[in-house]
Amino acid sequence: MNGLNLDALDKRIIAALSQNGRQPYREIARDLKVSEATVRQRVSRLTDSGLIRIAAVGNFIALGFDVVALIHLKVPPAYVDDYARRIAEYPSVRFVSISFGSADIIVQSLHTTMNSLHHFIRKEMPAQMPHITSVEVFPQVETLKSSWTWETWFGLEQEEGFQSASPVDDPE
């Protein structure tokens, strides 16, 4: 299953779960005018296929991570995949992406202090990955938006008459 196989009901269920991952299936079903069994089966299919994962999204600062940074790394092409996988194993690393352009690897790292970030960048990574050729650090001072809702990305709000939980016909 891939994103191209999602129908309108799948998208609306994902949108509802992105607003509140703990919302009972019964409520989602009522809002979407389908049976609870339909919602349960759809969510099971979406999670089993790996298209969605229901998880808690925390507030970094409130959880004690006073330093959040984006780190851009340049490494020789032969090391990109290996280094990205190795960086992903660090407990302080929340996000790793292989890219191209001015950075080969993009990392988001969480730290309790600036000294911890400094140690990670200046000591820990170079000791484990000596072929890093360039590091650029972007401390995240303030996050203005961190969206995990799907209505806009699925284009649901553009559908005529769409409301956050608009009814759809139960196809099952």
C-alpha positions in Angstrom: 0.0 0.0 0.0 1.3 3.5 -0.8 -0.1 7.0 -0.5 -1.6 6.8 -3.9 -4.0 4.2 -2.7 -5.6 6.4 -0.1 -9.2 7.3 -0.6 -11.1 10.2 0.9 -12.1 8.2 3.9 -8.6 7.2 4.7 -7.5 10.8 4.4 -10.2 12.0 6.7 -9.4 9.3 9.3 -5.7 10.3 9.2 -6.7 14.0 9.5 -8.8 13.2 12.6 -6.0 11.2 14.2 -3.5 13.9 13.5 -5.7 16.3 15.5 -6.0 13.8 18.4 -4.3 10.4 18.2 -6.2 9.2 21.3 -9.7 10.1 19.9 -11.9 7.0 20.2 -12.7 5.2 16.9 -16.3 5.5 17.9 -16.1 9.3 17.8 -14.2 9.4 14.5 -16.8 7.0 13.0 -19.7 9.2 14.3 -18.1 12.4 12.9 -17.4 10.7 9.5 -20.8 8.9 9.4 -19.3 5.5 9.1 -19.2 2.4 11.3 -16.7 2.1 14.1 -15.6 -1.2 12.6 -14.8 0.6 9.4 -12.6 3.1 11.2 -10.9 0.3 13.2 -10.2 -1.7 10.0 -8.9 1.3 8.1 -6.6 2.4 11.0 -5.3 -1.1 11.3 -4.6 -1.3 7.5 -2.9 2.1 7.6 -0.7 1.3 10.5 0.1 -2.3 9.4 1.2 -1.0 6.0 3.5 1.6 7.6 1.6 4.6 6.1 0.9 6.0 9.5 2.2 5.7 13.1 0.3 7.1 16.0 2.7 8.7 18.4 2.9 11.5 21.0 4.5 14.8 19.8 6.2 16.5 22.6 7.1 20.1 23.3 10.9 20.0 23.3 11.4 23.0 25.6 8.7 22.0 28.1 10.3 18.5 28.2 13.7 20.0 29.3 15.5 20.2 26.0 16.6 23.8 26.1 18.8 23.5 23.0 17.3 22.2 19.7 19.6 22.5 16.7 19.5 21.7 13.0 22.9 20.5 11.9 24.0 20.4 8.2 26.9 18.0 7.4 29.1 17.7 4.3 30.8 14.3 3.9 32.4 12.6 0.9 29.8 10.7 -1.1 31.2 7.3 -0.1 30.3 8.0 3.6 26.9 9.6 3.3 24.7 6.5 3.9 27.0 5.0 6.6 27.3 8.3 8.5 23.6 9.0 8.3 22.7 5.6 9.7 25.3 6.0 12.5 24.1 9.5 13.4 20.5 8.2 13.6 21.6 5.9 16.4 22.5 8.8 18.8 19.9 9.2 21.5 20.1 13.0 21.2 19.2 12.8 17.5 15.5 13.2 16.6 15.7 13.5 12.9 18.2 12.5 10.1 17.8 13.0 6.4 20.1 12.5 3.5 20.0 15.5 1.2 21.9 17.1 -1.6 23.0 20.6 -2.2 24.9 22.5 0.5 24.3 19.6 3.0 24.6 15.9 2.5 23.0 15.0 5.8 20.6 17.1 7.8 20.1 16.3 11.5 17.9 17.7 14.3 19.4 17.2 17.7 18.0 17.8 21.2 20.2 18.8 24.1 19.7 20.0 27.7 22.6 22.5 27.5 24.6 24.4 24.9 27.7 22.5 26.2 26.0 19.2 25.4 25.4 20.4 21.8 29.0 21.7 21.6 30.4 18.3 22.8 28.3 16.4 20.3 29.4 18.5 17.4 33.1 19.1 18.3 34.0 15.9 20.0 31.6 13.0 19.6 30.7 13.2 15.9 34.3 13.8 14.7 35.7 11.0 16.9 33.2 8.6 15.4 33.1 10.0 11.8 36.4 11.5 10.9 35.5 12.2 7.3 33.0 14.9 8.0 34.3 17.9 6.0 31.9 20.6 7.1 29.4 21.3 9.9 26.9 24.1 10.0 24.8 24.4 13.1 21.4 26.3 13.3 20.2 26.5 16.9 16.4 26.7 16.8 15.6 29.7 18.9 11.8 29.7 18.5 9.6 27.4 16.6 6.7 29.2 15.0 5.1 26.2 13.3 5.4 22.5 13.7 2.4 21.1 12.0 1.3 17.4 12.1 -2.2 17.9 10.8 -3.0 16.5 7.4 -6.1 18.5 6.2 -4.1 21.0 4.2 -1.6 18.5 2.8 -4.4 16.2 1.6 -6.3 19.2 0.2 -9.3 18.3 2.2 -10.1 21.9 3.2 -10.5 22.7 -0.5 -13.3 20.2 -0.9 -16.7 21.8 -1.1 -18.4 21.8 2.2 -15.4 20.4 4.0 -15.4 20.7 7.8 -12.7 19.2 10.1 -14.7 16.0 10.4 -17.1 16.1 7.4 -19.4 13.1 6.7 -18.5 10.6 3.9 -20.3 7.6 2.7 -19.3 4.3 4.3 -18.0 2.3 1.4 -17.8 -0.9 3.4 
